[in-house]
């Protein structure tokens, strides 16, 4: 069920709620009583970290006066599933799809209503339950991640894995990789060792999710890192951003290097490896700080010495890319009804009206959403590798 936004804005928002129990995780529309009890939700999403959320419902005592009505709902059981959607001008977006990890009940006091707050994170919560010790012979990192994600297909997770730089499969006699810890910890470790990220993002409909294992999401397909409508800095009625500020961090870019043992050489000689200042693609800034600031760019030494040359370069370049991508950040806020869409992280957005230094494309690094039955307010952080736009022309009208 859903509750429409009664405000008379240009693009009214409709909120939808879907639930599934810990025993039957298939999503279904929430009951009328649960939807009526919904008061607010806070969602914290980022480019590479798991999405977290909290949702508040109002409780009413049953006729016997001793119990609360919605607390008996199976949705409040451990690791039950909840999905929140928003429809703007007829276009639906999934705000969150996750599992409940804690429930806090507040009976209220005086005029303060009784409430229950559920907290949780995206579907990666299911990957944190069991620590394991498993060997993975004759498999490279991307193949191992595919095998691990196959266990979670019941949640509607569709894996998208980009092959790593090392060989497609290790041959007999090669060192067998050993997983120790939870599936999420191991996948994140494999991602960091290849300069990759791991992120589960909601799909276009309730119950469908994509699990992405690969390089930072600039060049990923649209359903993983969508192109968001233009952020327009202008006076009412053209503008759709409430406020925004920019920071140029000259200490953000980093180069990495060091010495590793060449395991292919019988003498086990040490060989030098180093990253380029930045190898982000596509480029979003015409003046990348990692190159413009030379020679004033920090050089950091790697601690790993037992990785192969190819994997070492991938690891170091991933670190340099991640650091250089934070050279310029923009923090702001918007009203979804005015914006006409949900700004999502990860994502890519084009900014207009901030001047030639700060106009152009950005990665949506973080988004915090404050959802009520009447509106959705968002605060956001955008980032890119430097100043100056690579976009010759940004449409004047927001999409």
Long-range contacts (C-beta under 8 A, 24 or more apart in sequence): 1-29, 1-30, 1-31, 1-32, 1-35, 2-35, 2-85, 2-87, 3-35, 3-38, 3-373, 5-337, 5-373, 5-374, 5-375, 6-374, 7-337, 7-374, 7-375, 9-337, 9-338, 10-337, 10-338, 10-340, 11-88, 11-89, 11-337, 11-338, 11-340, 12-88, 12-89, 12-337, 13-86, 13-87, 13-88, 13-336, 13-337, 13-375, 13-376, 14-86, 14-87, 14-88, 15-84, 15-85, 15-86, 15-371, 15-373, 16-84, 16-85, 16-86, 16-87, 16-92, 16-206, 17-82, 17-83, 17-84, 17-85, 18-82, 18-83, 18-84, 18-85, 18-206, 18-207, 19-75, 19-80, 19-81, 19-82, 19-83, 20-80, 20-81, 20-82, 20-83, 21-74, 21-75, 21-77, 21-80, 21-81, 22-74, 22-77, 22-78, 22-79, 22-80, 22-81, 25-80, 25-81, 25-154, 25-155, 26-207, 27-81, 27-83, 27-97, 27-206, 27-207, 30-75, 31-73, 33-69, 33-70, 34-70, 34-73, 34-75, 37-70, 38-373, 39-115, 39-372, 39-373, 40-370, 40-371, 40-372, 41-84, 41-95, 41-96, 41-369, 41-370, 41-371, 41-372, 42-368, 42-369, 42-370, 42-371, 43-84, 43-95, 43-96, 43-367, 43-368, 43-369, 43-371, 44-366, 44-367, 44-368, 45-96, 45-344, 45-345, 45-366, 45-367, 45-368, 45-369, 46-345, 46-346, 46-365, 46-366, 46-367, 47-197, 47-199, 47-216, 47-217, 47-345, 47-346, 47-363, 47-364, 47-365, 47-366, 48-197, 48-198, 48-199, 48-216, 48-346, 49-199, 50-121, 50-122, 50-124, 50-125, 50-184, 50-200, 51-96, 51-98, 51-121, 51-122, 51-200, 52-119, 52-120, 52-121, 52-122, 53-84, 53-96, 53-98, 53-119, 53-120, 53-121, 54-117, 54-118, 54-119, 55-82, 55-84, 55-117, 55-118, 56-115, 56-116, 56-117, 57-115, 57-116, 57-117, 57-118, 58-113, 58-114, 58-115, 59-105, 59-107, 59-113, 59-114, 59-115, 59-116, 60-114, 61-114, 68-105, 68-114, 68-116, 70-116, 71-105, 71-116, 75-100, 75-118, 76-100, 76-103, 76-116, 76-118, 79-125, 79-126, 81-155, 82-118, 82-120, 83-202, 83-206, 83-207, 84-371, 85-206, 86-336, 86-342, 86-371, 86-376, 88-336, 88-337, 88-340, 88-341, 88-342, 89-340, 91-341, 92-204, 92-205, 93-341, 93-342, 93-344, 94-202, 94-203, 94-204, 94-205, 94-206, 95-202, 95-342, 95-369, 95-371, 95-376, 96-122, 96-202, 97-122, 97-123, 97-202, 97-206, 97-207, 97-209, 98-122, 98-123, 98-125, 99-123, 99-125, 99-126, 101-125, 122-200, 122-202, 122-209, 123-152, 123-155, 123-157, 123-200, 123-209, 124-184, 124-200, 126-152, 126-155, 127-152, 127-182, 127-183, 127-184, 127-187, 128-182, 128-183, 128-184, 128-185, 129-182, 130-182, 130-183, 131-180, 131-181, 131-182, 132-179, 132-180, 132-181, 132-182, 132-183, 133-178, 133-179, 133-180, 134-178, 134-179, 135-176, 135-177, 135-178, 135-179, 136-176, 136-177, 136-178, 136-179, 137-170, 137-176, 137-177, 138-169, 138-170, 138-171, 138-172, 138-174, 138-176, 139-169, 139-170, 139-177, 140-164, 140-166, 140-167, 140-168, 140-169, 140-170, 141-166, 141-177, 141-190, 141-193, 141-194, 142-213, 143-168, 143-169, 144-177, 144-179, 144-186, 144-190, 145-187, 145-190, 145-198, 145-213, 148-183, 148-186, 148-187, 149-187, 149-211, 149-213, 151-183, 152-211, 155-209, 156-203, 156-207, 156-208, 156-209, 157-200, 157-209, 157-210, 157-211, 158-203, 158-208, 158-209, 158-210, 158-211, 159-210, 159-211, 159-213, 160-210, 160-211, 160-212, 160-213, 160-214, 160-220, 160-221, 160-224, 161-212, 161-213, 161-214, 162-196, 162-213, 162-214, 162-215, 164-194, 164-196, 164-311, 164-314, 165-194, 165-310, 165-311, 165-313, 165-314, 166-308, 166-310, 166-311, 187-213, 192-315, 192-318, 193-307, 193-311, 193-315, 194-311, 194-314, 194-315, 194-318, 195-314, 195-315, 195-316, 195-317, 195-318, 195-319, 195-321, 195-322, 196-318, 199-224, 199-346, 201-344, 201-346, 215-318, 216-280, 216-321, 216-322, 216-325, 216-363, 217-346, 217-363, 218-280, 218-281, 218-282, 218-284, 218-348, 218-363, 219-281, 219-282, 220-346, 224-346, 225-346, 225-347, 225-348, 225-363, 226-344, 226-347, 226-348, 227-347, 227-348, 227-349, 228-341, 228-343, 228-344, 228-347, 228-348, 228-349, 228-364, 229-339, 229-340, 229-341, 229-349, 229-398, 229-399, 230-349, 230-350, 230-351, 230-352, 230-394, 230-395, 230-397, 230-398, 230-399, 231-332, 231-334, 231-339, 231-349, 231-350, 231-351, 231-352, 231-398, 232-352, 232-353, 232-396, 232-397, 232-398, 233-351, 233-352, 233-353, 233-354, 234-352, 234-353, 238-396, 238-397, 238-398, 239-353, 240-334, 240-338, 240-339, 240-340, 240-398, 241-332, 241-333, 241-334, 241-339, 242-332, 242-333, 242-334, 242-335, 243-332, 243-333, 244-330, 244-331, 244-332, 244-333, 244-354, 245-330, 245-331, 245-332, 246-328, 246-329, 246-330, 246-354, 246-358, 247-328, 247-329, 247-330, 247-331, 248-289, 248-327, 248-328, 248-387, 249-326, 249-327, 249-328, 249-329, 250-289, 250-293, 250-296, 250-327, 251-298, 252-289, 252-323, 252-324, 252-326, 252-327, 253-277, 253-278, 253-289, 253-290, 253-293, 253-297, 253-298, 253-320, 253-323, 253-324, 253-327, 253-385, 254-297, 254-298, 254-299, 254-300, 254-319, 254-320, 254-323, 254-324, 255-290, 255-297, 255-298, 255-299, 255-300, 255-320, 256-299, 256-300, 256-301, 256-302, 256-316, 256-317, 256-319, 256-320, 257-299, 257-300, 257-301, 257-302, 257-316, 258-301, 258-302, 258-303, 258-304, 258-305, 258-312, 258-316, 259-305, 260-302, 260-304, 260-305, 260-306, 260-307, 260-308, 260-309, 260-312, 261-305, 261-306, 262-309, 263-308, 264-308, 271-309, 273-302, 273-309, 273-312, 273-313, 273-316, 274-316, 275-313, 275-316, 275-317, 275-319, 275-320, 276-317, 276-320, 277-320, 277-324, 278-320, 278-321, 278-324, 278-325, 278-385, 279-317, 279-320, 279-321, 280-321, 280-324, 280-325, 280-385, 282-390, 283-385, 283-390, 284-360, 284-361, 284-362, 284-363, 284-384, 284-385, 284-390, 285-327, 285-328, 285-360, 285-384, 285-385, 285-386, 285-387, 285-388, 285-389, 285-390, 286-360, 286-386, 286-387, 286-388, 286-389, 286-390, 287-386, 287-387, 287-388, 288-324, 288-327, 288-385, 288-386, 289-324, 289-327, 289-328, 289-385, 289-386, 289-387, 290-320, 290-324, 290-327, 290-385, 290-386, 292-386, 324-385, 325-363, 325-383, 325-384, 325-385, 326-365, 326-383, 327-383, 327-384, 327-385, 327-386, 328-358, 328-383, 328-384, 328-385, 328-386, 328-387, 329-365, 329-381, 329-382, 329-383, 330-354, 330-358, 330-362, 330-381, 330-382, 330-383, 331-379, 331-380, 331-381, 331-382, 332-379, 332-380, 332-382, 333-377, 333-378, 333-379, 333-380, 334-377, 334-378, 334-380, 335-375, 335-376, 335-377, 335-378, 336-375, 336-376, 336-377, 336-378, 337-375, 337-376, 339-378, 339-398, 340-398, 340-399, 341-399, 342-369, 342-376, 342-378, 343-367, 343-378, 343-380, 345-380, 349-382, 350-391, 350-394, 351-382, 351-394, 352-394, 352-395, 352-396, 356-388, 356-389, 357-387, 357-388, 358-387, 359-389, 359-391, 359-394, 360-384, 360-388, 360-389, 360-390, 360-391, 360-394, 361-389, 361-390, 361-391
